[in-house]
Structures are given as C-alpha cells and as structure tokens.
C-alpha cells in the first residue's frame, strides 16, 4: 500500500480507518509515506455518506459533537 500511495504522488492522504487505528497507522508509516500532508479524518466519511447521523446542530454548536 505504501508503494502504491507513493507512486500516485498525492498532495494529501486522508486516512479514515477509525481511532486510534488511523493515528497509529500514520505514525508508523510517516517516514515511508512521501505525502506532504497526512490527515486522520475519523468518521467524516461515514457522516458524508450518510452511514452515520451527525449530532443535532444545537449540540454541534455547543461542542457536544
């Protein structure tokens, strides 16, 4: 997978495999992955695809996400 990522030469790598796996994966492969920005996105994919509902807006605005 590292070779495939490096061959594609992306500017951003979005890692969404769940916490804390995504953070551990980025840390373990940081030296080998040649991507300027690596971002752990948590459940963002689930929210955007509609697989998981987000908290109501009033909760989001008060920091109770």
N, C-alpha and C positions, 0 to 999 in steps of 0.2 A: 504494500500500500504506500509506503514511504517513497519508493521509486516512482510509482505512478503519479503521486502528488507532485514530486519534484519535476518530473517530465512535463507536466501540464503548466508549470511555472505560474501558478495563480498569485494574485496580489494579496488575497485574503483567504484564510482557511477557516471555515465555520465548522466547529466540532459540536455536535448535538447528540451525545450518547448518554446523557444523564449524569447528574452529580453523584458522587465525586469522580466517576469514571473519566469524564471528559477533561477535567483538570489534571488528573493523574496521567492521562494519555498525552496531553500537550507537554507536560513537564518531562515525561520520559522520552519524548521524541524531539524535543526542542532543538537539540544540537544537530539532528539529522534532517529535519524538515526545513527546506530552503524557501520559506514563505515569510515575507516581511511582517504580516500581521496574522496572528492566530487567535481566534475568539471562541470562547465557550458560550454557547447560546442556550443551554439548558432546555427548557420546554418551549422555546419560541416556535419551533417547527410544529409542535403539537397544537399550540394556540392558533397559528396562522392557517393550519389545515382544517381546523375545526374538530380535531380529535379530543381536545380538552377545552372546556369552557373557562374563560377568564373570570376573575372575581368581578363583582359589580363595580361600576365606575366609582361610586362613593367610597368603596373600600380601597380601590387603587389610589385615589386622590389623598387618602389619609395614610397611605403607606402600608395598608393591610393587604398586600397582594398575596 
